Amino acid sequence: MSASTLSPWLHQPLAELLRQRGHAWLLQGPSGIGQYELALALASAWLCEQPTAEGTACGHCASCHAIEVRTHADLCVLMPEVAMQELGWPLDEKAQSDIDDKKRKASREIRVEAMRDAVGFAQRTSARGRGKVVLVYPAERMNTITANALLKTLEEPVGDVRFVLASEAAWQLLPTIRSRCLGFTLPWPETAEAEAWLAAQDVPAADAAALLRAAGGRPSDALRLARSGQSPKAWALLPKAMTRGEVGALSDHAPAQAVSALQKLCHDLMAVGNGAEPRFFEANDLPAAPSRLALARWSKSLASAARTAEHPFNAGLMLEALVSEARTTLNSAARRP
């Protein structure tokens, strides 16, 4: 990935990273602002055969082309299998066969078998002579066993190998992993910059601001909402619809998406209740804030629901339960003395 294809708010972070030395980086920050994109640009620059004067990848050499078509022999990408499928990275032959034959589902964690293969990769000689890179994303999807398999290689890297870990929840990583990486926190993009980028991705200008707000200022998440068909008008009507208990307002949401939307609503009501500005909704679109105790209970319940939202026993019943709880909580405001 060349610097010219990077999101505009990532140009300066890439330049800063390339000016520094280190064998292991941890790129951290909230979702939707470009950790994976920056990690891949950094790996591309390290492996590029004709880097620019600034040290970024040229985008046209054999190495850059190999990364573009996902076949670079000196780049090892570690992701959950579902993320690899979404981002176009090939699975190893056995894993792909098991999934195709329905022996198991694609993993949502980084599998320890893949990590052991990466450790072996790190010990091999570079194929193209520019060193080797291991890219891990999202790094918080390593369980303890997988993280420990990586740890020794991070402590004692063999040969010319560099690591770039990208995380949207760095606090979930083992302290020993964090301590062996140089940390870099991604900056938040400016609103005007993010809206201009969304417009360049064919998001209607009239929708960009509302979708960016619904995504909490995260441009990549706003683009995902736009491509999933999220209507800014429907988003604005969601709080009042939950007050009325309208399940249909969330009928096009997967359970995990529904939980996320309700968590955003709960967050904004907590903010308003404490005299702060809402983040995800316009203040005029929010109902009266329930008591802090009611919101705290709701927040805790939603956090619990989020842990099982990817694999609910019955998605329809879960959605009805979520909306029922939202209605009860939101209407408790009317009963406050």
C-alpha positions in Angstrom: 0.0 0.0 0.0 1.5 3.3 -1.0 1.1 6.6 0.9 -1.0 8.0 -1.9 -3.8 5.6 -1.2 -3.8 6.2 2.6 -6.6 8.1 4.3 -5.4 11.7 4.6 -5.2 11.7 8.4 -2.8 8.8 8.3 0.0 10.5 6.2 1.6 12.2 9.2 1.5 9.1 11.5 3.1 7.0 8.7 5.9 9.6 8.3 6.5 9.7 12.1 6.7 5.9 12.3 9.1 5.6 9.4 11.5 8.1 11.0 11.9 5.9 14.1 13.6 2.5 14.6 12.2 -0.5 16.3 11.5 -4.1 15.7 8.0 -4.2 17.1 5.2 -1.5 17.0 1.8 -1.5 18.6 -0.6 0.8 16.7 -3.5 1.6 19.0 -6.7 3.6 19.1 -10.5 3.2 18.7 -12.0 1.3 15.8 -12.7 3.0 12.5 -9.7 5.3 12.3 -7.3 3.2 10.3 -5.1 0.9 12.5 -5.1 -1.9 9.8 -4.6 0.5 7.0 -1.6 2.2 8.7 -0.1 -1.2 9.7 -0.3 -2.4 6.1 1.3 0.8 4.8 4.1 0.5 7.3 4.7 -3.1 6.4 4.7 -2.2 2.7 7.2 0.6 3.2 9.6 -1.8 5.1 9.4 -4.3 2.3 9.3 -2.0 -0.7 12.2 -2.4 -3.2 12.1 1.2 -4.5 10.9 3.3 -1.5 10.3 7.0 -2.0 12.5 9.7 -0.6 10.2 9.8 2.4 10.6 6.1 2.9 7.1 5.2 2.0 6.2 2.3 -0.4 6.4 3.2 -4.1 3.2 1.2 -5.0 4.6 -0.2 -8.3 7.6 -2.4 -7.6 7.4 -6.3 -7.5 7.2 -6.2 -3.7 4.3 -3.7 -3.6 2.5 -5.7 -6.3 2.9 -9.0 -4.3 1.4 -7.3 -1.2 -1.5 -5.9 -3.3 -2.3 -9.4 -4.6 -1.8 -11.0 -1.1 1.1 -13.2 -2.1 4.3 -11.6 -0.6 6.6 -14.3 0.7 8.1 -12.1 3.4 4.8 -10.8 4.9 2.9 -12.9 7.4 -0.6 -11.7 8.2 -2.2 -12.9 11.4 -5.9 -12.3 11.8 -9.0 -14.1 12.8 -10.2 -16.1 9.8 -13.3 -14.1 9.4 -11.2 -10.9 9.2 -8.9 -12.5 6.6 -11.9 -13.4 4.5 -13.3 -9.9 4.7 -10.0 -8.3 3.8 -9.1 -10.7 1.0 -6.2 -12.5 2.6 -5.9 -16.2 1.7 -6.2 -18.9 4.4 -3.9 -21.8 4.5 -5.0 -24.8 2.6 -6.1 -26.9 5.6 -8.0 -24.2 7.2 -9.8 -23.3 4.0 -10.6 -27.0 3.4 -12.0 -27.4 6.9 -14.3 -24.3 6.5 -15.4 -25.3 2.9 -16.2 -28.8 4.1 -18.2 -27.3 7.1 -16.1 -29.1 9.6 -15.9 -25.9 11.5 -16.7 -22.2 11.1 -14.1 -19.5 10.4 -12.6 -18.4 13.7 -13.2 -15.1 15.3 -9.9 -15.3 17.2 -6.3 -15.6 16.0 -5.7 -19.3 16.2 -2.7 -20.6 18.0 -1.9 -22.8 15.0 -1.5 -19.7 12.8 0.7 -18.1 15.4 3.0 -21.1 15.5 3.3 -20.9 11.7 4.2 -17.2 12.1 6.9 -18.1 14.6 8.4 -20.5 12.1 8.1 -17.9 9.4 10.1 -15.4 11.6 12.9 -17.9 11.8 13.2 -18.4 8.0 15.5 -16.5 5.7 14.0 -13.5 3.8 12.9 -14.5 0.3 13.3 -11.0 -1.3 16.1 -9.6 0.8 14.2 -6.8 2.5 13.6 -8.6 5.7 10.4 -10.1 7.0 7.3 -8.6 8.6 4.6 -10.1 10.8 1.3 -8.1 10.9 -1.2 -8.9 13.6 -4.7 -7.4 13.5 -6.8 -7.0 15.6 -4.1 -7.9 18.1 -6.6 -8.1 21.0 -8.1 -11.2 19.3 -5.1 -13.2 20.5 -6.1 -15.4 23.4 -3.6 -16.1 26.2 -2.1 -19.2 24.6 -1.7 -17.4 21.2 -0.2 -14.4 22.8 2.3 -16.5 24.8 3.3 -18.2 21.5 4.2 -14.8 20.1 5.9 -13.5 23.3 9.2 -15.3 23.0 9.7 -14.3 19.4 9.0 -10.7 20.4 11.6 -10.9 23.2 14.3 -12.5 21.1 13.6 -11.8 17.4 15.6 -14.0 15.0 17.2 -12.4 12.0 15.7 -9.4 10.2 12.1 -9.6 11.2 9.8 -6.8 12.3 6.4 -6.9 13.9 3.5 -4.5 13.6 0.5 -5.1 15.9 -2.7 -3.1 15.3 -5.3 -3.0 18.0 -8.7 -1.4 18.7 -8.6 -2.5 22.4 -4.9 -2.5 23.4 -5.8 -2.7 27.1 -7.0 -6.3 26.5 -3.5 -7.4 25.4 -1.1 -9.1 27.9 1.0 -6.5 29.7 4.1 -8.5 28.6 3.1 -8.0 24.9 2.5 -4.3 25.3 5.8 -3.8 27.2 7.8 -5.4 24.3 6.4 -3.1 21.6 6.8 0.6 20.9 3.4 2.1 21.3 1.8 4.6 18.8 -1.6 6.1 19.3 -3.4 7.1 16.2 -4.8 10.7 16.1 -8.5 11.4 15.6 -9.2 12.8 12.1 -10.7 16.3 11.9 -14.4 16.4 11.2 -14.0 18.3 7.9 -11.3 16.0 6.8 -13.4 12.9 7.6 -16.4 14.3 5.8 -14.4 15.1 2.7 -13.0 11.6 2.7 -16.5 10.1 3.0 -17.6 12.2 0.1 -14.7 10.9 -1.9 -16.0 7.4 -1.1 -19.3 8.3 -2.8 -21.2 8.9 0.4 -23.8 11.7 -0.3 -22.6 15.0 1.3 -26.0 15.3 3.0 -25.5 12.0 4.8 -21.8 12.2 5.6 -22.2 14.4 8.8 -25.0 12.4 10.2 -23.3 9.0 9.6 -20.0 10.3 11.0 -21.9 11.3 14.1 -23.6 7.9 14.3 -20.2 6.4 14.1 -18.8 8.5 16.9 -16.4 10.4 14.6 -14.9 7.2 13.2 -14.7 7.6 9.3 -14.2 3.9 8.5 -17.2 3.0 10.7 -19.3 5.7 9.1 -18.4 4.3 5.6 -19.4 0.8 6.8 -22.8 2.2 8.0 -23.3 3.9 4.6 -22.5 0.8 2.7 -24.8 -1.3 4.9 -27.7 1.0 4.0 -28.0 2.8 7.3 -30.4 5.7 6.9 -29.5 8.9 8.8 -33.2 9.6 9.2 -33.8 6.2 10.7 -30.9 6.7 13.1 -32.3 10.0 14.3 -35.7 8.4 14.9 -34.2 5.4 16.8 -34.3 6.8 20.4 -38.0 7.7 20.2 -38.7 4.3 18.5 -37.0 2.5 21.5 -39.1 4.6 23.9 -42.2 3.1 22.1 -40.7 -0.4 22.1 -40.7 -0.7 18.3 -38.8 -3.8 17.4 -39.0 -3.0 13.7 -36.6 -0.1 14.2 -33.8 -2.6 14.7 -35.1 -5.4 12.5 -32.4 -4.9 9.9 -29.7 -5.1 12.6 -27.8 -8.2 13.5 -27.8 -8.8 17.3 -24.3 -7.3 17.7 -25.2 -4.2 15.7 -28.4 -3.8 17.8 -26.4 -4.0 21.0 -23.9 -1.5 19.7 -26.7 1.0 18.7 -28.3 0.7 22.1 -25.0 1.2 23.8 -24.5 4.4 21.9 -28.0 5.6 23.0 -27.3 4.6 26.6 -23.9 6.5 26.4 -25.6 9.7 25.1 -28.3 9.6 27.8 -25.6 9.2 30.5 -23.7 12.2 29.0 -26.8 14.4 28.9 -27.7 13.3 32.4 -24.3 14.5 33.6 -24.5 17.8 31.7 -22.3 16.9 28.8 -23.1 16.9 25.0 -24.3 13.7 23.3 -21.9 12.1 20.9 -23.9 9.8 18.6 -27.3 11.5 18.4 -28.5 15.1 18.2 -29.7 16.3 21.6 -33.2 17.0 20.1 -33.6 13.4 19.1 -33.1 12.0 22.6 -35.9 11.3 25.1 -35.7 12.5 28.7 -32.8 10.9 30.5 -33.7 8.1 33.0 -32.0 8.1 36.4 -28.3 7.4 36.6 -29.1 4.1 38.4 -31.4 3.0 35.7 -28.8 3.8 33.0 -26.1 2.1 34.9 -28.1 -1.1 35.1 -28.9 -0.9 31.4 -25.3 -0.3 30.5 -24.2 -3.3 32.5 -26.9 -5.5 30.9 -25.9 -4.3 27.4 -22.3 -5.1 28.1 -23.3 -8.6 29.2 -25.4 -9.0 26.0 -22.5 -7.9 23.8 -20.5 -10.9 25.0 -23.0 -13.4 23.4 -24.3 -11.2 20.6 -22.1 -12.9 18.0 -23.7 -16.3 18.8 -27.2 -15.8 20.2 -29.4 -18.8 20.9 -32.3 -17.1 19.0 -31.6 -13.8 17.3 -35.3 -12.8 17.1 -35.9 -13.4 20.8 -32.7 -11.6 21.7 -33.8 -8.5 19.7 -37.2 -8.5 21.3 -35.6 -8.7 24.8 -33.2 -5.9 24.0 -36.0 -3.6 22.8 -38.2 -4.5 25.7 -35.4 -3.6 28.2 -34.7 -0.4 26.3 -38.4 0.6 26.5 -38.6 -0.1 30.2 -35.5 1.9 30.9 -36.4 4.9 28.8 -39.9 5.1 30.1 -38.7 5.1 33.7 -37.7 8.7 33.1 -41.4 9.6 32.9 -41.9 8.1 36.4 -39.1 9.9 38.0 -40.3 12.3 40.8 
